[in-house]
Amino acid sequence: MVVVDSNVFMYAAGAAHPNKIASTHYLHRVAKREIDACTSVEILDRASDLLEERLSLYARDVVHAATCFGMRVREICSYDTDFDCIDVLERIEPKSSV
């Protein structure tokens, strides 16, 4: 079992960085259950704080984005343009999906 620290989530969801691709790939492997990993509420809370500071996202938006990431969902239906700064998540609006 591996504990995943907040910085892995931060790099995966954040802007371009040398650790972004590796972090994203690692979390995809965790999601596919190729790696036995866990985290804690404290770690996720810290990741939320860091992402909120760096991406100007509210904590609830970070939780929504992390949920999408964990479920391997690539789209979120929302009018909230704050999600547009997360390059691994495509925001669609109800009118664009009709």
Order of alpha helices (4+ residues) and beta strands (2+ residues): beta-alpha-alpha-beta-alpha-alpha-beta-beta
